[in-house]
Amino acid sequence: MKLLFLACLSPKTGNCTTAERIRAHIESAGHTCELRDASEFQSSAEVAELVTQKPPFEGALAIHLFKAGRLLLDIQVPFGVIFGGTDINEDVKVEQKRVVMEQVLLKARFAVAFTDKLKEEAEIFLLSQSSKVYVQPQGVKTEATENFCWSEFLKSSGVCREDVGEMRVFLLVCGLRKVKDPLYLVEVFSEWHRDNPMNVLVIVGPKIDPVLTEEVEAVAKRTAGVFLAQERSQKELHAAMKRCFALVNSSVSEGMSAAILEAMDLGVPVVARDIPGNAALVQHEVNGLLYSSPQEFVHQSQRLLSDGELRERVVRNGKLYVEERHGLTRERKTYQRLVETLHRA
């Protein structure tokens, strides 16, 4: 079966990683899956024309109901959709977008939500299509580059100290865009750093929003204890995660944070903002720590620094959680089974 797969493919983002992984699952079942960036297309008519080219596509998939799903509305082949997170958490608040997403969901053969919470939100804000929405948590695969130099990574980020081995690096992994709120902790973290100079915050991720990127760059230059690293490959990022003291998430909204799951898999403690998408993954004091204000972030981080037993527990449980709920085998079987429903259409 020849499938078209549309997603937002900004390099080195969670969306891109998820799309590549799902494509691999589909192709391992013998299908052909062509992954294309949704931003390449201006209208659903363009996609409808592409689908009919020889040899024609026999089905389609999209990640994100609005950004990619709306482009499938005019195609004459069956398709499925995967909720991205911001579509259900943010875009449904805009009536014009909500109506379009409702049409997409009505026409889709199936939909996939990463969490039960995301499925529930979809059922509240969009026409109830409960029977066609499946819950499949994201699968996790981590691979750290072997020849990664931690001191060089920190030095290139602006952390110029000789005693890097003693530093406690809090790593905020996110694409630089508003929904990730990369500056949320900056002021309070800098105050904490002045009292405890060994604690630093390093922000790393692709530059998606040019205006926000400029602001983050400017703030990092003038703020003590806060640094901005150049974006890295997935393997380099995983190597940096393994060396950091804790993985930080400060997002306003998340579908399912790949960085949180990857950190858990790598044995790194997670300190995440208490929002529904994160709370669906992180059970406070069990497999990570949650905070609801910058001040509480510092408090929870201090606990992680002073309480070795707490740190060991969240790391151990985080790894167990990923192994039990986010294995690649189950994810692969789910998508292969769902694609078969398009094949039989």
VEXDREN-2710 file (C-alpha; in Angstrom, 1 decimal):
% VEXDREN-2710
k/r/px/py/pz
1/MET/0.0/0.0/0.0
2/LYS/1.3/3.5/-0.9
3/LEU/0.6/6.1/1.9
4/LEU/1.1/9.8/2.1
5/PHE/2.1/11.0/5.6
6/LEU/1.8/14.7/6.4
7/ALA/3.4/16.3/9.5
8/CYS/5.1/19.4/10.6
9/LEU/8.7/18.5/10.0
10/SER/10.8/21.3/11.6
11/PRO/14.2/19.6/12.0
12/LYS/15.2/18.1/15.4
13/THR/11.7/18.6/16.9
14/GLY/9.6/16.0/18.7
15/ASN/7.0/16.1/15.9
16/CYS/9.7/15.2/13.3
17/THR/11.1/12.4/15.5
18/THR/7.6/10.9/16.1
19/ALA/6.7/11.1/12.4
20/GLU/10.0/9.3/11.4
21/ARG/9.4/6.6/14.0
22/ILE/5.8/6.0/12.9
23/ARG/6.8/5.9/9.2
24/ALA/9.4/3.2/10.1
25/HIS/6.7/1.1/11.8
26/ILE/4.5/1.3/8.7
27/GLU/7.2/0.5/6.2
28/SER/8.3/-2.5/8.3
29/ALA/5.0/-4.0/7.4
30/GLY/5.8/-3.8/3.7
31/HIS/4.0/-0.5/2.9
32/THR/5.5/2.5/1.1
33/CYS/5.1/5.6/3.2
34/GLU/6.1/9.0/1.8
35/LEU/6.6/11.6/4.6
36/ARG/6.1/15.2/3.6
37/ASP/6.2/18.5/5.5
38/ALA/2.7/20.0/5.8
39/SER/4.2/23.5/5.2
40/GLU/5.0/22.5/1.6
41/PHE/1.3/22.7/0.7
42/GLN/-0.9/25.8/0.5
43/SER/-4.2/24.1/0.2
44/SER/-6.1/20.8/0.3
45/ALA/-6.5/21.0/-3.5
46/GLU/-2.7/20.7/-3.9
47/VAL/-2.7/17.5/-1.8
48/ALA/-5.7/16.1/-3.6
49/GLU/-3.7/16.5/-6.9
50/LEU/-0.6/14.9/-5.4
51/VAL/-2.6/11.9/-4.2
52/THR/-3.9/11.1/-7.7
53/GLN/-0.5/11.3/-9.5
54/LYS/0.8/8.0/-11.0
55/PRO/1.3/5.7/-9.2
56/PRO/-1.5/7.0/-7.0
57/PHE/-1.5/7.0/-3.2
58/GLU/-4.0/4.6/-1.6
59/GLY/-4.3/6.2/1.8
60/ALA/-2.9/9.0/4.0
61/LEU/-1.9/9.9/7.5
62/ALA/-1.5/13.2/9.3
63/ILE/-0.1/14.4/12.6
64/HIS/-2.0/17.4/13.9
65/LEU/-5.7/17.8/13.1
66/PHE/-5.4/21.4/11.9
67/LYS/-1.9/22.0/10.5
68/ALA/-1.8/18.7/8.5
69/GLY/-5.3/17.2/8.8
70/ARG/-7.1/20.0/7.0
71/LEU/-4.9/19.4/4.0
72/LEU/-6.5/15.9/3.6
73/LEU/-10.1/17.1/3.4
74/ASP/-10.3/17.0/-0.4
75/ILE/-8.6/13.6/-1.0
76/GLN/-10.6/10.7/-2.3
77/VAL/-8.7/8.0/-0.4
78/PRO/-9.2/6.9/3.2
79/PHE/-7.0/8.5/5.9
80/GLY/-6.2/8.5/9.6
81/VAL/-5.1/11.3/11.9
82/ILE/-2.8/11.5/14.9
83/PHE/-3.5/14.3/17.5
84/GLY/-0.4/16.5/17.9
85/GLY/-1.3/18.1/21.2
86/THR/-1.6/21.8/20.4
87/ASP/-4.5/21.0/18.1
88/ILE/-6.5/19.6/21.0
89/ASN/-5.1/21.8/23.8
90/GLU/-4.9/25.2/22.0
91/ASP/-6.4/25.3/18.5
92/VAL/-9.8/24.1/19.6
93/LYS/-10.2/27.5/21.4
94/VAL/-10.3/29.2/18.0
95/GLU/-13.8/28.5/16.5
96/GLN/-12.7/28.7/12.9
97/LYS/-10.0/26.1/13.5
98/ARG/-12.2/24.0/15.7
99/VAL/-14.9/23.7/12.9
100/VAL/-12.2/22.6/10.4
101/MET/-10.8/20.0/12.8
102/GLU/-14.3/18.6/13.4
103/GLN/-14.6/18.1/9.7
104/VAL/-11.3/16.3/9.6
105/LEU/-12.2/14.0/12.5
106/LEU/-15.6/13.2/10.9
107/LYS/-13.9/12.2/7.6
108/ALA/-11.0/10.3/9.1
109/ARG/-11.1/6.5/9.3
110/PHE/-9.4/6.6/12.7
111/ALA/-7.7/9.0/15.1
112/VAL/-4.9/8.4/17.6
113/ALA/-4.4/10.2/20.9
114/PHE/-1.2/9.8/22.9
115/THR/-3.0/9.9/26.2
116/ASP/-6.5/9.2/27.7
117/LYS/-6.6/12.9/28.7
118/LEU/-6.1/14.0/25.1
119/LYS/-8.9/11.7/23.9
120/GLU/-11.2/13.1/26.6
121/GLU/-10.4/16.7/25.6
122/ALA/-11.1/15.8/21.9
123/GLU/-14.5/14.4/22.8
124/ILE/-15.4/17.6/24.8
125/PHE/-14.4/20.1/22.1
126/LEU/-15.1/18.2/18.9
127/LEU/-18.1/16.2/17.7
128/SER/-18.0/12.9/19.6
129/GLN/-16.3/10.3/17.5
130/SER/-15.2/8.3/20.5
131/SER/-15.3/4.9/18.7
132/LYS/-12.7/5.9/16.2
133/VAL/-10.2/7.5/18.6
134/TYR/-7.6/5.0/19.8
135/VAL/-5.1/5.8/22.7
136/GLN/-1.5/4.8/21.9
137/PRO/1.3/6.3/24.0
138/GLN/4.4/7.4/22.1
139/GLY/7.1/4.8/21.8
140/VAL/10.5/5.7/23.0
141/LYS/13.9/5.0/21.5
142/THR/17.1/6.6/22.8
143/GLU/20.6/6.4/21.4
144/ALA/23.4/8.6/22.7
145/THR/26.5/9.4/20.5
146/GLU/29.6/7.7/21.9
147/ASN/32.2/10.4/21.2
148/PHE/30.3/13.2/22.8
149/CYS/32.3/15.7/24.8
150/TRP/30.4/17.2/27.7
151/SER/32.9/19.9/28.5
152/GLU/33.0/21.1/24.9
153/PHE/29.2/21.1/24.8
154/LEU/29.1/23.4/27.9
155/LYS/32.0/25.6/26.7
156/SER/30.3/26.1/23.3
157/SER/27.1/27.1/25.2
158/GLY/29.0/29.8/27.1
159/VAL/29.6/27.9/30.3
160/CYS/33.3/28.7/30.9
161/ARG/34.4/27.0/34.0
162/GLU/37.2/24.5/34.7
163/ASP/35.2/22.5/37.2
164/VAL/32.4/21.3/34.8
165/GLY/32.4/17.9/36.5
166/GLU/31.0/19.5/39.7
167/MET/28.4/21.6/38.0
168/ARG/24.7/20.8/38.2
169/VAL/23.3/21.4/34.7
170/PHE/19.5/21.7/34.4
171/LEU/18.8/21.0/30.7
172/LEU/15.7/22.6/29.1
173/VAL/15.1/20.7/25.8
174/CYS/12.6/22.5/23.6
175/GLY/12.0/24.1/20.3
176/LEU/12.1/27.9/20.6
177/ARG/8.4/28.7/20.2
178/LYS/5.9/30.3/22.5
179/VAL/4.0/27.2/23.6
180/LYS/7.3/25.8/25.1
181/ASP/7.7/29.0/27.2
182/PRO/11.5/28.8/27.4
183/LEU/11.9/32.0/29.4
184/TYR/9.4/31.0/32.1
185/LEU/12.1/30.0/34.7
186/VAL/14.9/32.3/33.6
187/GLU/14.6/35.1/36.2
188/VAL/14.1/32.9/39.2
189/PHE/16.8/30.4/38.1
190/SER/19.3/33.3/37.7
191/GLU/18.6/34.4/41.3
192/TRP/19.1/30.8/42.5
193/HIS/22.4/30.6/40.5
194/ARG/23.7/33.7/42.3
195/ASP/23.3/31.9/45.6
196/ASN/24.5/28.6/44.1
197/PRO/26.9/29.3/41.2
198/MET/27.3/25.5/40.4
199/ASN/23.6/25.4/39.3
200/VAL/23.1/26.4/35.6
201/LEU/20.2/26.3/33.2
202/VAL/21.1/25.3/29.6
203/ILE/18.4/25.7/26.9
204/VAL/18.8/23.6/23.8
205/GLY/16.5/23.1/20.8
206/PRO/15.7/24.2/17.3
207/LYS/15.0/27.8/16.5
208/ILE/11.4/27.7/15.3
209/ASP/10.0/31.1/16.1
210/PRO/12.5/33.8/14.9
211/VAL/11.2/36.6/17.1
212/LEU/11.2/34.5/20.2
213/THR/14.6/33.0/19.3
214/GLU/16.1/36.6/19.2
215/GLU/14.6/37.3/22.6
216/VAL/15.9/34.0/24.1
217/GLU/19.4/34.8/22.7
218/ALA/19.4/38.3/24.2
219/VAL/18.1/37.1/27.6
220/ALA/20.7/34.3/27.8
221/LYS/23.5/36.7/27.0
222/ARG/22.6/39.1/29.8
223/THR/21.3/36.7/32.5
224/ALA/23.7/35.0/34.9
225/GLY/23.4/31.2/35.1
226/VAL/21.3/30.9/31.9
227/PHE/22.8/29.7/28.6
228/LEU/21.6/28.9/25.1
229/ALA/23.2/25.9/23.3
230/GLN/23.3/25.4/19.6
231/GLU/20.7/22.8/18.5
232/ARG/22.1/19.3/18.3
233/SER/21.4/16.0/16.6
234/GLN/19.1/13.5/18.4
235/LYS/22.1/11.3/19.4
236/GLU/24.1/14.3/20.7
237/LEU/21.0/15.5/22.6
238/HIS/20.6/12.1/24.3
239/ALA/24.3/12.2/25.2
240/ALA/23.9/15.7/26.8
241/MET/20.8/14.5/28.6
242/LYS/22.7/11.6/30.2
243/ARG/25.3/14.0/31.6
244/CYS/22.9/16.7/32.9
245/PHE/21.6/16.8/36.5
246/ALA/17.9/17.0/35.5
247/LEU/15.7/17.4/32.4
248/VAL/13.4/20.5/32.6
249/ASN/10.1/21.1/30.9
250/SER/8.4/24.5/31.1
251/SER/5.8/24.2/28.4
252/VAL/2.4/25.9/28.5
253/SER/0.9/23.0/26.6
254/GLU/2.1/19.5/25.6
255/GLY/0.5/16.5/23.8
256/MET/3.1/14.1/25.0
257/SER/6.7/15.4/25.6
258/ALA/9.2/13.1/23.8
259/ALA/12.0/14.8/25.8
260/ILE/10.5/13.8/29.1
261/LEU/10.1/10.2/28.1
262/GLU/13.6/10.1/26.6
263/ALA/15.1/11.5/29.8
264/MET/13.3/8.8/31.9
265/ASP/14.6/6.2/29.5
266/LEU/18.1/7.5/29.9
267/GLY/17.9/7.5/33.7
268/VAL/17.7/11.3/34.2
269/PRO/15.3/12.9/36.7
270/VAL/12.6/15.1/35.3
271/VAL/11.3/18.4/36.7
272/ALA/8.2/19.3/34.6
273/ARG/5.7/22.1/34.7
274/ASP/2.3/20.9/36.0
275/ILE/0.1/20.9/32.9
276/PRO/-2.3/18.1/31.8
277/GLY/0.1/16.7/29.1
278/ASN/3.0/16.5/31.6
279/ALA/0.8/15.3/34.5
280/ALA/-0.3/12.4/32.3
281/LEU/3.3/11.2/32.2
282/VAL/4.9/12.4/35.5
283/GLN/3.5/11.2/38.8
284/HIS/4.8/13.7/41.3
285/GLU/7.5/12.2/43.6
286/VAL/7.1/8.8/41.9
287/ASN/8.7/9.0/38.5
288/GLY/9.5/12.7/38.4
289/LEU/8.7/16.1/40.0
290/LEU/6.0/18.6/39.0
291/TYR/5.9/22.4/39.7
292/SER/3.3/25.1/39.0
293/SER/5.4/28.3/39.5
294/PRO/9.1/29.3/39.0
295/GLN/9.5/29.5/42.8
296/GLU/8.2/25.9/43.1
297/PHE/10.6/24.8/40.4
298/VAL/13.5/25.9/42.6
299/HIS/12.0/24.3/45.6
300/GLN/11.6/20.9/43.8
301/SER/15.0/21.2/42.3
302/GLN/16.5/21.8/45.8
303/ARG/14.8/18.6/47.0
304/LEU/16.4/16.7/44.1
305/LEU/19.8/18.1/45.1
306/SER/19.5/17.3/48.8
307/ASP/17.5/14.1/48.8
308/GLY/19.5/11.2/47.3
309/GLU/16.7/8.7/48.0
310/LEU/14.1/10.8/46.2
311/ARG/16.4/11.2/43.2
312/GLU/17.1/7.4/43.0
313/ARG/13.4/6.7/43.3
314/VAL/12.2/9.0/40.5
315/VAL/15.0/7.8/38.2
316/ARG/14.2/4.1/38.9
317/ASN/10.5/4.5/38.5
318/GLY/10.9/6.7/35.4
319/LYS/12.8/4.0/33.6
320/LEU/10.3/1.4/34.6
321/TYR/7.4/3.6/33.5
322/VAL/8.9/4.0/30.0
323/GLU/9.7/0.2/29.7
324/GLU/6.1/-0.7/30.7
325/ARG/4.1/1.8/28.8
326/HIS/6.1/3.3/26.0
327/GLY/7.7/0.3/24.3
328/LEU/8.2/0.3/20.5
329/THR/6.7/-3.1/19.9
330/ARG/3.2/-2.1/21.0
331/GLU/3.3/1.2/19.2
332/ARG/4.4/-0.6/16.0
333/LYS/1.6/-3.2/16.2
334/THR/-1.0/-0.4/16.8
335/TYR/0.0/1.6/13.7
336/GLN/0.3/-1.5/11.5
337/ARG/-3.1/-2.6/12.5
338/LEU/-4.7/0.8/11.9
339/VAL/-3.1/1.2/8.5
340/GLU/-4.6/-2.2/7.6
341/THR/-8.0/-0.6/8.1
342/LEU/-7.2/1.9/5.4
343/HIS/-5.9/-0.9/3.2
344/ARG/-9.2/-2.7/3.5
345/ALA/-11.3/0.4/2.9
END
